């Protein structure tokens, strides 16, 4: 998407904030130092492999707030929430690291990494290759790249992330973005049911875009607005292997129990 198309949107505001943050972080920690730390990490896990088993593969998300719900995770311990997800059937964890709009941090990510062996998706607004070195230095297995944000830079950013061993989940919301993801050779494609320009959510987005991936060796992930097993069953029938869910779990105040319920499992309180 062009900068003009983003103008005035929530996504543009977030992207501007991220660019300022990364400029400051580059002054504090050089990229070379991050790459040296990344080289000492264990090899990244393959995120796609997490969805190879039977049943729905849930990427359970930790975020303390969002532009659409500023009080979403108020009072929640993000590390405890991540561990509750891990005990109750999550195939992978998505940890928001964007601080201003989502209340995340690299420190939260590191704390979760130190306590679980599940694949970790660092979810931020990636606009600079420096962030990939940050991700691997913190032990990330995967990153999320937003097609609407990167536009023509998508392919190059995918290659840079892959070169560091990261799995790349490309997030799409329109037919043009799905075509761009397929054209760039994406193997993990997320369909975000939330419009990042208006924050409106509609599962019809997955219904519309999922058929475009048929006939390709693609692992499809439906993101946002998934509330129950009925939603999962419908989306799985469209070809989705994974489901990224955060808000529906976090709103309950008992995210691990909510995950167990959607999977039809006995809750493990730990």
N, C-alpha and C positions, 0 to 999 in steps of 0.2 A: 504494500500500500504506500502511496506517495505521502510525503510530509504534508501536502495540501489536504489530502483526504483525512489525515489524523488531526488536523488543526482544531483546537478547542475541545478535543475529546479527553475523556479520563485517561485513555492510553497515552496520549501525547503528554499530559501532565506528569504521569508516572515516569515516562521515558526521559523527560527533561530532568526530573529529580535524580534518576539513576545515573545519567551522564555526569551530573555534578558530583555525585557520590563517588563514582569510579575515578574521576579526575583527582579527587582528594586522596583516595586510597592508593593510587599509583605513586603519589608523592611520598606516602608513608611506607609502603612495601613495594619494592621494585619487582617487576615481572620475573626477573631472573631468580630472585629468592623464592618466589612462589613455585616456579618450575622445579627448582631443586627440592623443595618439600614434596611436590607432587611425585617426583621420581622415587622418593622413599616409600610411597604408599603401596599397599597391596594392589595388584591389578584390579581394575574396576569390574564389577559384576555386569553381566549382560541383562539389561532390563527386559528385553523381549522374552528371554528364557523364563521369566517369572510367570508368563501367561501360557506356558506350554501344557500345564496340567489340566485336569478336568475341572469343571465348575467355573464360576465367575472369578476373575482375578481382580481384586480390589487394590487400587493405589489409594491408601488412606492418607488424607492431608491434614497437616498441622498448620494453622494460621491463627493469629490472635485477633485480627480484625480485617476488614476489607472495606473498600469504598462503598459497597452496598450494605454493609452491616458493621459499623464502627465498634460495636460492643460484642461482636461475635464470640470471642474467646475470653471475655472478661473474667479474670480470676483463675483462668485455667493454667495449669503447669504444663508447658508444651512438651517437655521431656516425658513426663508421666503419661500424657496423652499418646505420645508416639509408642511408648512401651506397652500401653494398653492395647493399641492397635496390633502391635507385633504378637501379643499373646492371643489375640482373638481372630486370627486368620488373614490379616493383611498379607498380600504377596509382595508389596513394596510400600515405601513411605514417601510422601511428597512433603518437603519441608520448605515453607516460605522463608526466604531470607531478605526480602525487600522490607526496609525498616519504616519508612515514612507512612506508607499507605496500608501496610499489612502487619506491622508490628514484629517483623522477623529480624533475624540477625545471623551472622556467620557463627556466632558463639552458640546459639541454640542448635544450629546444624551440627557443630562439632560435638556438643554434648550428646545428641542423639546418636551420632556416628560411634561414639565411644561405648554405647550400650546395646547396640543391635547389629546383627550380621545381615539384616534384610537389605535388598537393593534400595539405595536412597537417591531420590530425584531432587536435585536442587532446583527449586522453582523461584525464579527471579525474572527480571526483564533484561535479557541478555542483548546488549548492544555493542559490546567490545570484547575482543578475544582475550583480554586481560582477565575477564570474569571466568573463562574456562580454566585458566591456571589457578584462580582462587578456588574453583569448585573441586578440582582434583587435589589440591593441597589440603583441603578439608575432608577429603575422602568421599566425595560424591561419585556415584556410579553413572549418573545420567543428568542431563540438563534439558530444560524445556525451551524451545525456540519458537517464538510467535511469528507466524508468517505475516500477519498484518503489520507488525512492527518492523520487520527486516526487509520486506519487499525484495528487491533484486539482490540484496546481500545474503539471502537465505542460503543459497548453495555454498558460497564461500565460508559462511559461518558454520555450516554443518561439517564441512571438511576440516576446519580448524578444531572443532570440538572432538571429532572422531580421531584426529591425529594424536590427541592426548589420551585416547582410550575411553572416552565418554560415550555412552549411548545417547542418542539424540531423539527426543520426542518432539516432533514438529506439530505445533498447534494450528488448526485451521478453523475457519468459521463460515467461509463462503466457497462457492464453486471455484472461483479463480484461485483462491488460496490452496484448495485441495489439488488443483491442477499443478500449481507451483510446487507443492510438496512432492507430488508424484514425479514431476519433471526433474526435480533435484535428486531423485533417488532415495527419498525417505523410506525407511522400513518400519518405523514406528510413527504412526500418525494419530494425533489427538483431534477429536472434533469437539470444539468448545460450544456448548449450547448457550453460553452466555455471550452476548454481544459486548465486546470490550469498549465500544463507543457509547452505548446507552445503558449497559449493565442489565438489560432485559434477558430473561432466560426462557428458552423454548426447546423442548426435546425434538421438535420438528426439524431442527437443524441437523441432528444425527440422522433422522429418517431421510432427509434430502441428500446428504452428502455420502453416507455410507456406501450406497450402491456404486459410487464412482471408483471405489477401491477394489471392486470385484475383479478377479482374474489376475491380481497382482499379489506378490508375496508380502503382504502388509499385515502388521499387527495393529488393529484399530482400537483406540481407546476413546470412549465417550466420557466427556468431562462436564460437570456442572448440572445441577437441577435433578439429579438422580436421587429419589427419595425412598424407594422400596423395592422389594423383590419383583414386583410386577413390571416396574420400569426396566430392571436389569434383564428380565426374561425377554421383553420386547426388543431391547437394543441388541441382545445377544443374537436374536433371530435375524437381525440385520447384518450380522458379521462382526460385531464388537467382541473382542476377547478380554478387554480390560475396561475398568470403570474407575475414574478418578472422583472420589467423593470426600468432601471435607465439611462444608457448611451443614449438611443434614445431620452429620454425626456430632459436630461441635455444638450445635444449638441445643442438643439434649442435655449438655453438661456431663454426660457419661459416654464419651465417644467410643470406648472399648465395648461397652454393652450394646450400643447402637450398631456397631459393626457386627458383633456376634448375632444380633437379631436379624440383620439383613441377609446374613449368610445361613441362617437357620442352625446356628451352633449354640452349644451351652456356653454361657459367659464365664470367662476365667478372670476373676478379680485380681489375681496375682498375690 
